Amino acid sequence: MSLTPRVLLDTSIAQLRILAAFLAEEMGEYRQQSEATNLEARACKEILLTISVLIPKLQAARYVVAEEGADAPVARCVSCDGS
């Protein structure tokens, strides 16, 4: 299976958005629980903050990749090649 940089970036962005939504939901549940889950809530918050910084950077990279166009070599998924 061949992956272009654009497809890889789009897939990564979509997966990070799904992860962010899941963690945001978890954060809401932690607010309703005892303080024993405080460490898990803090970890979720840190991950959400990191994702919120990473997604715009990946989106910016997508525009750089689009400008390069077809000049970029096609990446191959090593695990998908069945080697």
Helices and strands as residue ranges (DSSP letters): E 2-3, H 5-31, G 35-37, H 38-68, G 69-71, E 75-76
